[in-house]
């Protein structure tokens, strides 16, 4: 592809991304502004179904306009019982896909996210475990208390153990909060790897056409294991699987 052809190709990607974002903006305003009402009048499962219509539209619109598709491996590894999922965090994409890929769930998130217009309101309506990361041990106590409540109500908990989006090919130390929660709750951990960052990089306006691979691992038993052991086992599985699905032969530690 010569320079002129490359410029035309990139211009097309910018245009497709613009159409995508315009569609998302319109639907977000119309849909997410209703959630404060549906939260009060619908049963919890029905409200979750209504809330995640936004996610389903996003995934459909992204494929239609930007050509970003998805292939999922390991659906048979999703058990019936509520679990804690440890998910790779590379992109915005997984925050849209996971609520419709895994069973009804809540996330462990920074409380600041709830202040984001429309997105934060929608997230808040799903009763996340929103913690103040500067609170230290009090945040852990809060996470354990709310985590037990969410699991007892039949919901999964999704944790992004890296704590932030990490570029493909990079690696950071997994934080311990999710593993401590798993140790205290005694429920299985489901590791989830994906390479969404290769197609929807963080802070990127353009969405690169292609097929995202999501891999769901077999449940990791937490019985008789320390938080350190749980964290290490989940991290090893996720990072090993990342090398396989991304085609990379090595990662760079941050």
Residue frames relative to the residue before (quaternion, step in Angstrom):
aa qw qx qy qz dx dy dz
X 1.0000 0.0000 0.0000 0.0000 0.00 0.00 0.00
X 0.3101 -0.7626 0.5337 0.1936 3.60 -0.69 1.04
X 0.7449 -0.4328 0.2660 0.4325 3.56 -1.32 0.19
X 0.6582 0.5103 -0.3144 0.4556 3.58 0.98 -0.86
X 0.6609 0.4996 -0.3059 0.4690 3.58 0.94 -0.89
X 0.6400 0.5282 -0.3203 0.4570 3.57 1.02 -0.80
X 0.6423 0.5216 -0.3189 0.4623 3.57 1.03 -0.80
X 0.6495 0.5070 -0.3113 0.4735 3.57 0.99 -0.85
X 0.6418 0.5306 -0.3144 0.4558 3.58 1.00 -0.87
X 0.6748 0.4838 -0.2928 0.4742 3.59 0.92 -0.91
X 0.6160 0.5408 -0.3441 0.4579 3.58 1.05 -0.73
X 0.6344 0.5268 -0.3173 0.4683 3.57 1.07 -0.76
X 0.6513 0.5077 -0.3137 0.4686 3.57 1.01 -0.79
X 0.6284 0.5276 -0.3289 0.4675 3.58 1.02 -0.76
X 0.6587 0.5092 -0.3067 0.4613 3.57 0.95 -0.90
X 0.6573 0.5050 -0.3113 0.4648 3.58 0.93 -0.87
X 0.6483 0.5111 -0.3146 0.4686 3.57 1.01 -0.82
X 0.6304 0.5332 -0.3331 0.4552 3.58 1.03 -0.77
X 0.6506 0.5002 -0.3127 0.4783 3.58 0.94 -0.86
X 0.6255 0.5412 -0.3322 0.4533 3.57 1.00 -0.84
X 0.7135 0.4633 -0.2709 0.4504 3.58 0.75 -1.05
X 0.6157 0.5349 -0.3544 0.4573 3.59 1.03 -0.64
X 0.6496 0.5137 -0.3079 0.4683 3.57 0.97 -0.86
X 0.6574 0.5093 -0.3046 0.4644 3.56 0.95 -0.89
X 0.6489 0.5309 -0.3226 0.4393 3.58 0.93 -0.89
X 0.6727 0.4988 -0.2997 0.4570 3.58 0.88 -0.93
X 0.6913 0.4688 -0.2828 0.4715 3.57 0.84 -0.98
X 0.6205 0.5536 -0.3480 0.4330 3.62 1.01 -0.75
X 0.6643 0.4964 -0.3064 0.4673 3.58 0.90 -0.91
X 0.7050 0.4744 -0.2709 0.4522 3.58 0.84 -0.98
X 0.7488 0.4214 -0.2240 0.4599 3.58 0.85 -0.97
X 0.7378 0.4585 -0.2648 0.4186 3.57 0.64 -1.10
X 0.6079 0.5575 -0.3580 0.4376 3.58 1.16 -0.47
X 0.6290 0.5344 -0.3387 0.4517 3.62 1.24 -0.21
X 0.5502 0.6900 -0.3796 0.2775 3.56 1.17 -0.52
X 0.5969 0.5592 -0.3830 0.4293 3.60 1.08 -0.54
X 0.6579 0.4869 -0.3101 0.4836 3.58 1.18 -0.53
X 0.6925 0.4807 -0.2959 0.4492 3.59 0.82 -0.99
X 0.5737 0.5913 -0.3770 0.4233 3.57 1.15 -0.56
X 0.7233 0.4470 -0.2331 0.4718 3.57 1.10 -0.73
X 0.7803 0.3712 -0.1869 0.4673 3.59 1.03 -0.68
X 0.7107 0.4247 -0.2655 0.4940 3.61 1.18 -0.41
X 0.5556 -0.5560 0.4808 0.3886 3.60 -1.18 0.46
X 0.6808 -0.5354 0.3027 0.3978 3.63 -1.07 0.64
X 0.6787 0.4844 -0.3100 0.4567 3.61 0.88 -0.86
X 0.6544 0.5007 -0.3147 0.4712 3.57 1.00 -0.78
X 0.6301 0.5191 -0.3355 0.4701 3.58 1.02 -0.74
X 0.6332 0.5231 -0.3328 0.4634 3.60 0.98 -0.80
X 0.6449 0.5192 -0.3183 0.4618 3.58 0.96 -0.87
X 0.6615 0.4906 -0.3076 0.4766 3.58 0.97 -0.83
X 0.6558 0.5299 -0.3162 0.4350 3.58 0.90 -0.93
X 0.7417 0.4285 -0.2353 0.4593 3.57 0.91 -0.89
X 0.3850 0.6726 -0.5114 0.3712 3.58 1.23 0.29
X 0.5853 0.5704 -0.3537 0.4550 3.58 1.14 -0.68
X 0.6566 0.5062 -0.3092 0.4659 3.59 0.95 -0.86
X 0.6633 0.5101 -0.3080 0.4526 3.56 0.93 -0.91
X 0.6309 0.5133 -0.3379 0.4736 3.57 1.01 -0.74
X 0.6456 0.5427 -0.3226 0.4296 3.59 0.90 -0.89
X 0.6812 0.4822 -0.2920 0.4670 3.56 0.87 -0.95
X 0.6389 0.5138 -0.3120 0.4801 3.58 1.01 -0.84
X 0.6897 0.4904 -0.2768 0.4552 3.60 0.83 -1.00
X 0.6330 0.5360 -0.3249 0.4544 3.57 1.02 -0.80
X 0.6691 0.4824 -0.2943 0.4827 3.58 0.96 -0.84
X 0.6774 0.5098 -0.2953 0.4405 3.57 0.89 -0.95
X 0.7812 0.3661 -0.1777 0.4735 3.58 0.75 -1.04
X 0.8117 0.2957 -0.1266 0.4875 3.58 0.82 -0.98
X 0.4383 -0.7304 0.4401 0.2840 3.60 1.22 -0.16
X 0.4586 0.6525 -0.4685 0.3801 3.58 1.16 0.59
X 0.0603 -0.8127 0.5793 -0.0167 3.57 -0.47 1.23
X 0.2953 -0.7618 0.5586 0.1427 3.56 -1.31 0.07
X 0.0847 -0.7549 0.6483 0.0512 3.55 -1.14 0.78
X 0.1620 -0.8100 0.5612 0.0514 3.57 -0.80 1.05
X 0.1321 -0.7669 0.6259 0.0522 3.54 -0.95 1.00
X 0.8134 0.3376 -0.2145 0.4223 3.57 -1.14 0.63
X 0.2574 0.7823 -0.5307 0.2003 3.60 1.09 0.50
X 0.6071 0.5739 -0.3482 0.4252 3.57 1.17 -0.60
X 0.6216 0.5621 -0.3348 0.4308 3.60 1.26 -0.28
X 0.5444 0.6065 -0.4071 0.4124 3.59 1.26 -0.02
X 0.2331 -0.8019 0.5325 0.1380 3.64 -0.41 1.15
X 0.6253 -0.5476 0.4066 0.3791 3.55 -1.30 0.23
X 0.6727 0.5138 -0.3077 0.4345 3.59 1.02 -0.72
X 0.5847 -0.5651 0.4330 0.3890 3.60 -1.16 0.48
X 0.0567 -0.7955 0.6031 -0.0165 3.56 -0.99 0.92
X 0.4107 -0.6357 0.5726 0.3151 3.51 -1.39 -0.08
X 0.1909 -0.7881 0.5771 0.0973 3.58 -0.69 1.08
X 0.1885 -0.7342 0.6432 0.1082 3.53 -1.04 0.92
X 0.0336 -0.8432 0.5356 -0.0324 3.59 -0.37 1.21
X 0.5217 -0.5945 0.5222 0.3189 3.52 -1.18 0.73
X 0.1499 -0.7968 0.5817 0.0657 3.57 -1.06 0.77
X 0.1005 0.8132 -0.5592 0.1263 3.57 -0.19 1.34
X 0.8228 0.1933 0.0303 0.5335 3.52 1.06 -0.84
X 0.5728 -0.5103 0.4806 0.4249 3.53 -1.35 -0.19
X 0.5332 0.6851 -0.3891 0.3080 3.57 1.14 -0.66
X 0.6969 0.4855 -0.3036 0.4318 3.61 0.78 -0.94
X 0.6131 0.5376 -0.3638 0.4503 3.60 1.14 -0.49
X 0.6497 0.4769 -0.3072 0.5060 3.57 1.26 -0.34
X 0.7269 0.4710 -0.2440 0.4362 3.57 0.93 -0.92
X 0.6540 0.5713 -0.3389 0.3619 3.60 0.82 -0.92
X 0.6469 0.5276 -0.3589 0.4176 3.67 0.89 -0.67
X 0.7381 0.3484 -0.2391 0.5259 3.62 1.16 -0.36
X 0.6067 0.5418 -0.3581 0.4584 3.58 1.27 -0.01
X 0.7570 0.2830 -0.1511 0.5692 3.57 0.97 -0.91
X 0.6657 -0.5067 0.3500 0.4214 3.62 -1.21 0.36
X 0.7553 -0.3802 0.2706 0.4601 3.58 -1.32 0.27
X 0.0077 -0.8496 0.5123 -0.1251 3.51 -0.65 1.19
X 0.1846 -0.6946 0.6669 0.1968 3.47 -1.48 0.08
X 0.3391 -0.7337 0.5513 0.2069 3.56 -1.25 0.39
X 0.3643 -0.6252 0.6238 0.2955 3.51 -1.36 0.30
X 0.0756 0.8262 -0.5442 0.1246 3.58 -0.45 1.24
X 0.5640 -0.5292 0.4955 0.3954 3.53 -1.35 0.17
X 0.5095 -0.6771 0.4279 0.3143 3.58 -0.83 0.92
X 0.5489 0.6275 -0.3947 0.3863 3.60 1.18 -0.45
X 0.5886 0.6038 -0.3679 0.3919 3.59 1.12 -0.62
X 0.6227 0.5727 -0.3450 0.4065 3.58 1.11 -0.63
X 0.6278 0.5520 -0.3309 0.4377 3.58 1.25 -0.28
X 0.5156 0.6442 -0.4231 0.3744 3.60 1.25 -0.21
X 0.4843 -0.6833 0.4487 0.3117 3.63 -0.68 1.00
X 0.8431 0.1483 -0.1730 0.4871 3.53 -1.13 0.90
X 0.7194 0.3871 -0.2613 0.5141 3.65 0.59 -1.04
X 0.6948 0.4779 -0.2771 0.4604 3.56 0.82 -0.98
X 0.6312 0.5264 -0.3340 0.4614 3.57 1.05 -0.74
X 0.6513 0.5065 -0.3126 0.4707 3.56 0.98 -0.84
X 0.6524 0.5175 -0.3080 0.4602 3.55 0.96 -0.90
X 0.6578 0.5219 -0.3074 0.4476 3.57 0.91 -0.90
X 0.6371 0.5469 -0.3349 0.4277 3.60 1.03 -0.72
X 0.6816 0.4754 -0.2815 0.4798 3.61 1.23 -0.38
X 0.4523 -0.7429 0.4044 0.2829 3.58 1.32 0.34
X 0.0840 0.8131 -0.5702 0.0812 3.62 0.62 1.04
X 0.4676 -0.5920 0.5495 0.3590 3.53 -1.35 0.12
X 0.0299 -0.8355 0.5468 -0.0450 3.55 0.04 1.34
X 0.0515 -0.8403 0.5387 -0.0326 3.55 -0.46 1.21
X 0.3902 -0.6584 0.5905 0.2563 3.51 -1.33 0.47
X 0.3188 -0.8027 0.4708 0.1799 3.57 -0.21 1.26
X 0.6306 0.5280 -0.3443 0.4528 3.59 1.21 -0.30
X 0.5653 0.6448 -0.3641 0.3634 3.58 1.29 -0.19
X 0.3938 -0.7587 0.4519 0.2549 3.61 1.27 -0.05
X 0.8555 -0.0547 0.0527 0.5122 3.55 -0.89 -0.98
X 0.5922 0.5757 -0.3733 0.4225 3.62 1.06 -0.64
X 0.6273 0.5333 -0.3377 0.4562 3.58 1.08 -0.68
X 0.6356 0.5223 -0.3247 0.4667 3.59 1.05 -0.77
X 0.6425 0.5193 -0.3170 0.4659 3.58 0.96 -0.90
X 0.6533 0.5103 -0.3062 0.4679 3.57 0.96 -0.88
X 0.6557 0.5206 -0.3105 0.4501 3.57 0.94 -0.91
X 0.6600 0.5024 -0.3109 0.4641 3.60 0.93 -0.82
X 0.6626 0.5054 -0.3098 0.4578 3.60 0.90 -0.90
X 0.7158 0.4301 -0.2621 0.4837 3.58 0.80 -0.97
X 0.6059 0.5652 -0.3525 0.4350 3.58 1.09 -0.66
X 0.6418 0.5114 -0.3214 0.4725 3.57 0.99 -0.80
X 0.6392 0.5268 -0.3249 0.4565 3.58 0.98 -0.83
X 0.6801 0.4930 -0.2958 0.4549 3.59 0.89 -0.93
X 0.6670 0.4907 -0.3064 0.4695 3.61 0.91 -0.85
X 0.6480 0.5242 -0.3183 0.4517 3.59 0.98 -0.84
X 0.6766 0.4703 -0.2906 0.4864 3.59 1.16 -0.53
X 0.6178 -0.6022 0.3244 0.3880 3.60 1.29 0.18
X 0.5730 0.6050 -0.3791 0.4024 3.57 1.26 0.16
X 0.4629 -0.6323 0.5462 0.2959 3.53 -1.25 0.54
X 0.2597 -0.7117 0.6223 0.1969 3.51 -1.40 0.27
X 0.1583 -0.7805 0.6004 0.0732 3.58 -0.87 1.00
X 0.0800 -0.7906 0.6070 -0.0086 3.53 -0.86 1.09
X 0.1976 -0.7223 0.6462 0.1470 3.55 -1.13 0.73
X 0.2342 -0.8509 0.4477 0.1437 3.59 0.19 1.27
X 0.5856 0.5641 -0.3912 0.4311 3.61 1.16 -0.30
X 0.4161 -0.7558 0.4266 0.2716 3.57 1.23 -0.39
X 0.7869 0.0515 -0.0236 0.6144 3.58 1.25 -0.30
X 0.5962 -0.5531 0.4182 0.4047 3.57 -1.21 0.26
X 0.1437 -0.7968 0.5862 0.0284 3.53 -0.90 1.02
X 0.4985 -0.6816 0.4511 0.2889 3.58 -0.80 1.01
X 0.5951 -0.5514 0.4350 0.3906 3.61 -1.13 0.58
X 0.7837 0.2938 -0.2350 0.4942 3.55 -0.97 0.89
X 0.6547 0.4592 -0.3098 0.5142 3.59 1.30 -0.05
X 0.1208 -0.7888 0.5997 0.0599 3.56 -1.20 0.50
X 0.0617 -0.7742 0.6293 0.0271 3.54 -1.02 0.88
X 0.6213 -0.5438 0.4100 0.3876 3.54 -1.26 0.38
X 0.4204 -0.6966 0.5216 0.2570 3.57 -0.92 0.93
X 0.4106 -0.7119 0.5159 0.2418 3.56 -0.89 0.95
X 0.5402 -0.6962 0.3999 0.2521 3.55 -1.17 0.69
X 0.4664 0.7268 -0.4384 0.2490 3.62 1.15 -0.39
X 0.6905 0.4798 -0.2879 0.4583 3.58 0.84 -0.94
X 0.6537 0.5114 -0.3098 0.4638 3.57 1.03 -0.79
X 0.6158 0.5245 -0.3421 0.4782 3.60 1.05 -0.72
X 0.6405 0.5182 -0.3165 0.4703 3.57 0.98 -0.85
X 0.6623 0.5056 -0.3051 0.4610 3.60 0.91 -0.89
X 0.6376 0.5245 -0.3260 0.4606 3.58 1.00 -0.81
X 0.6984 0.4736 -0.2741 0.4613 3.58 0.87 -0.94
X 0.7046 0.4658 -0.2665 0.4643 3.59 0.99 -0.82
X 0.2863 -0.7975 0.4863 0.2134 3.60 1.11 -0.64
X 0.5143 0.6213 -0.4326 0.4029 3.59 1.18 0.48
X 0.6189 -0.5620 0.3817 0.3941 3.62 -1.15 0.48
X 0.3228 -0.6957 0.6070 0.2083 3.52 -1.33 0.51
X 0.1852 -0.7691 0.6049 0.0910 3.57 -0.93 0.95
X 0.2167 -0.7944 0.5508 0.1364 3.64 -0.45 1.12
X 0.0913 -0.7934 0.6015 0.0182 3.57 -1.00 0.87
X 0.0654 -0.7842 0.6171 0.0020 3.56 -0.77 1.12
X 0.0988 0.7792 -0.6157 0.0632 3.58 -1.16 0.58
X 0.3303 -0.7464 0.5452 0.1912 3.56 -1.25 0.38
X 0.1504 0.8400 -0.5085 0.1152 3.59 1.07 0.74
X 0.6033 0.5985 -0.3540 0.3905 3.58 1.10 -0.62
X 0.6018 0.5622 -0.3586 0.4395 3.58 1.23 -0.34
X 0.7470 0.3613 -0.1901 0.5246 3.58 1.23 -0.45
X 0.7531 0.1316 -0.0926 0.6380 3.57 1.23 -0.56
X 0.1045 -0.8263 0.5514 0.0483 3.62 0.28 1.21
X 0.5783 -0.5758 0.4299 0.3862 3.57 -1.12 0.53
X 0.8301 0.1587 -0.1820 0.5026 3.55 -1.13 0.86
X 0.5285 0.6333 -0.4144 0.3845 3.61 1.18 0.37
X 0.3756 -0.7095 0.5536 0.2217 3.56 -0.93 0.92
X 0.6881 0.4621 -0.2607 0.4950 3.56 1.01 -0.90
X 0.1897 -0.7234 0.6507 0.1315 3.54 -1.20 0.69
X 0.2992 -0.7885 0.5144 0.1555 3.58 -0.59 1.12
X 0.4671 -0.6955 0.4617 0.2914 3.63 -0.70 1.01
X 0.4337 0.6819 -0.5163 0.2834 3.57 -1.07 0.71
X 0.5271 -0.6402 0.4731 0.2976 3.54 -1.34 0.02
X 0.2830 -0.7402 0.5935 0.1408 3.54 -0.73 1.15
X 0.2118 -0.7584 0.6032 0.1269 3.56 -1.03 0.82
X 0.0889 -0.7625 0.6399 0.0333 3.56 -0.91 1.00
X 0.0618 -0.7972 0.6004 0.0159 3.57 -0.86 0.95
X 0.1666 -0.7849 0.5943 0.0539 3.56 -0.76 1.12
X 0.3012 -0.7991 0.4999 0.1446 3.55 -0.61 1.13
X 0.6368 -0.5021 0.4168 0.4107 3.55 -1.31 0.24
X 0.6176 -0.5634 0.3867 0.3893 3.61 -1.09 0.63
X 0.2707 -0.7297 0.6094 0.1510 3.54 -1.06 0.87
X 0.3600 -0.7410 0.5261 0.2111 3.58 -0.59 1.14
X 0.2414 -0.7752 0.5680 0.1352 3.57 -1.02 0.82
X 0.4335 0.7278 -0.4449 0.2907 3.58 1.28 -0.14
X 0.8564 0.0937 -0.1024 0.4972 3.56 -0.82 1.05
X 0.6037 0.5591 -0.3577 0.4417 3.60 1.24 0.22
X 0.4449 -0.6578 0.5349 0.2887 3.53 -1.19 0.60
X 0.6707 -0.4807 0.3738 0.4234 3.55 -1.30 0.28
X 0.6310 0.5383 -0.3349 0.4471 3.59 1.01 -0.78
X 0.6691 0.4955 -0.3000 0.4656 3.57 0.96 -0.85
X 0.6368 0.5206 -0.3242 0.4672 3.59 1.00 -0.82
X 0.6643 0.5146 -0.2990 0.4521 3.56 0.89 -0.96
X 0.6726 0.5059 -0.2957 0.4520 3.56 0.90 -0.95
X 0.6637 0.5081 -0.3108 0.4525 3.59 0.94 -0.86
X 0.6675 0.4870 -0.2980 0.4780 3.58 0.95 -0.88
X 0.6584 0.5151 -0.3117 0.4518 3.58 0.92 -0.87
X 0.6443 0.5233 -0.3219 0.4554 3.58 0.95 -0.86
X 0.6699 0.4899 -0.3151 0.4604 3.58 0.88 -0.89
X 0.6845 0.4979 -0.2989 0.4407 3.58 0.79 -1.01
X 0.7199 0.4502 -0.2716 0.4530 3.59 0.75 -1.00
X 0.6143 0.5221 -0.3500 0.4770 3.60 1.10 -0.58
X 0.6640 0.4942 -0.2984 0.4753 3.56 0.97 -0.87
X 0.5953 0.5723 -0.3629 0.4318 3.59 1.08 -0.66
X 0.6344 0.5267 -0.3335 0.4571 3.59 0.97 -0.76
X 0.6682 0.5135 -0.2884 0.4547 3.54 1.10 -0.76
X 0.7707 0.3835 -0.2173 0.4602 3.58 0.73 -0.98
X 0.6930 0.4564 -0.2915 0.4759 3.60 1.14 -0.40
X 0.4343 -0.7120 0.4517 0.3168 3.56 1.23 -0.38
X 0.4948 0.6470 -0.4389 0.3794 3.58 1.27 0.10
X 0.3466 -0.7482 0.5306 0.1963 3.56 -1.10 0.66
X 0.7934 0.0913 -0.0598 0.5988 3.58 1.22 -0.18
X 0.2391 -0.7435 0.6008 0.1707 3.55 -1.30 0.29
X 0.3661 -0.7120 0.5591 0.2154 3.51 -1.28 0.50
X 0.3478 -0.7409 0.5382 0.2010 3.57 -0.78 1.03
X 0.2869 -0.7425 0.5791 0.1762 3.55 -1.03 0.83
